[in-house]
Amino acid sequence: MNSFIIPKQAARLAVLQRIELANPFLLKIRKLFGRYIFSNLVTKYFLNANSIGKKYYETMLNEFLTLEKFIEQNHKSILSIGAGLGGLEIIINQKYNDKTFFFIERNYVSKKVKYGWDSSNNEAYNDLKVQKEFLTLNQMDHKKINIFDYDHDILPEFKFDLVISLLSLDYHYDFQIYQNYLKKISNTDTLIIFDTIRADYFKKIFKSVETIRTDINTVHKSKRIICRGFLT
Ligand SMILES: C[S@@+](CC[C@H](N)C(=O)[O-])C[C@H]1O[C@@H](n2cnc3c(N)ncnc32)[C@H](O)[C@@H]1O
C-alpha cells in the first residue's frame, strides 16, 4: 500500500484536518476567497481524491516513523484523541495487526475552519460515518474500531496502554478539557503522546516529559511530547 483508498467526502475532511494536503493552487484559492468558501465549496467540489489519498498516506507514514519506536508489543489498546480520519491508525494496524483502536472525535465540520488555539473548543472537522467507512476501506477490521463522539457519547473508561493525539489535544484546545479523563484511563506505564506549544508546562503535570519532535517551521512552533505518570 502506498496510498489510501479515499472517497471524495473523506478527501474533503482530510484536507480540512491537514491543510498541507491541499496543493498550492487550492491554497491560493483559500487566500483569495477566504476560509468559508474554501471549507464549504472548494473542498466539496474541486479536490482530486486520488492525489489526496497518496499525499495523506505519505504524511501519515512520516508521522508513524516519529512514533514507531514507542509502540510496543504489549500495547494492545490505543486511544486516539482527535485522530481525524485515522490514517495514522491504519498504518499502525498494517504494521502490527494486533491492536484495537478507540477513537474520540467529533461529528461536525465547523462553518469556517480556523486552525488557531480555541479555548472554547468549538472547532471540529470530522464525520464519524465517513471516518468508519474510511477505516474499513483501508483494511481495518470493523471489530477493532471503536468510535466515540466527544459531544454525545459516554467515553471508554478502562486503562489504555497508549494515547495518541496529533495536532489536536493542547494544539488546538486546552489539555485541561481531557486532564481528569486521562487520569482515569491511564496508569504509570501509559504513554500519552501529543503536540503542544508549551512543553515545559507539562513538567508540572507528569513525572516524565520527553520531546520527540520539534516543529519550528509551522505557525504553532509546536513540540511533540511523550508523557508518563500524572504527578497528582
Ligand atoms: C487538525 S485535526 C488533526 C487530525 C489528525 N490528528 C491528524 O494529525 O491529521 C484536529 C482534529 O481534532 C478534532 N477535535 C476537535 N475537538 C476535539 C475534541 N474535544 N475531542 C476530540 N477530537 C477533537 C477535530 O475534529 C479534528 O479532526
The ligand as an SDF file (V2000), in Angstrom:
LIG
                    3D

 27 29  0  0  0  0  0  0  0  0999 V2000
   -6.0220   19.3790   12.9590 C   0  0  0  0  0  0  0  0  0  0  0  0
   -7.0450   17.9640   13.0570 S   0  0  0  0  0  0  0  0  0  0  0  0
   -5.8090   16.7140   13.2550 C   0  0  0  0  0  0  0  0  0  0  0  0
   -6.3050   15.3620   12.8150 C   0  0  0  0  0  0  0  0  0  0  0  0
   -5.2750   14.2250   12.9460 C   0  0  0  0  0  0  0  0  0  0  0  0
   -4.8590   14.0160   14.3060 N   0  0  0  0  0  0  0  0  0  0  0  0
   -4.0770   14.4710   12.0860 C   0  0  0  0  0  0  0  0  0  0  0  0
   -2.9800   14.5990   12.6510 O   0  0  0  0  0  0  0  0  0  0  0  0
   -4.2180   14.5140   10.8580 O   0  0  0  0  0  0  0  0  0  0  0  0
   -7.7520   18.0830   14.6860 C   0  0  0  0  0  0  0  0  0  0  0  0
   -8.8600   17.0720   14.9480 C   0  0  0  0  0  0  0  0  0  0  0  0
   -9.3130   17.2150   16.3110 O   0  0  0  0  0  0  0  0  0  0  0  0
  -10.7310   17.0300   16.3320 C   0  0  0  0  0  0  0  0  0  0  0  0
  -11.2500   17.5810   17.5980 N   0  0  0  0  0  0  0  0  0  0  0  0
  -11.5940   18.8500   17.9130 C   0  0  0  0  0  0  0  0  0  0  0  0
  -12.0140   18.9290   19.1870 N   0  0  0  0  0  0  0  0  0  0  0  0
  -11.9280   17.6710   19.7100 C   0  0  0  0  0  0  0  0  0  0  0  0
  -12.2210   17.0940   20.9770 C   0  0  0  0  0  0  0  0  0  0  0  0
  -12.6630   17.8040   22.0030 N   0  0  0  0  0  0  0  0  0  0  0  0
  -12.0270   15.7630   21.1310 N   0  0  0  0  0  0  0  0  0  0  0  0
  -11.5840   15.0040   20.1080 C   0  0  0  0  0  0  0  0  0  0  0  0
  -11.2940   15.4910   18.8910 N   0  0  0  0  0  0  0  0  0  0  0  0
  -11.4540   16.8080   18.6910 C   0  0  0  0  0  0  0  0  0  0  0  0
  -11.1940   17.6860   15.0460 C   0  0  0  0  0  0  0  0  0  0  0  0
  -12.4820   17.2430   14.6380 O   0  0  0  0  0  0  0  0  0  0  0  0
  -10.0900   17.2620   14.0710 C   0  0  0  0  0  0  0  0  0  0  0  0
  -10.3830   16.0680   13.4110 O   0  0  0  0  0  0  0  0  0  0  0  0
  1  2  1  0
  2  3  1  0
  2 10  1  0
  3  4  1  0
  4  5  1  0
  5  6  1  0
  5  7  1  0
  7  8  2  0
  7  9  1  0
 10 11  1  0
 11 12  1  0
 11 26  1  0
 12 13  1  0
 13 14  1  0
 13 24  1  0
 14 15  1  0
 14 23  1  0
 15 16  2  0
 16 17  1  0
 17 18  1  0
 17 23  2  0
 18 19  1  0
 18 20  2  0
 20 21  1  0
 21 22  2  0
 22 23  1  0
 24 25  1  0
 24 26  1  0
 26 27  1  0
M  CHG  2   2   1   9  -1
M  END
$$$$
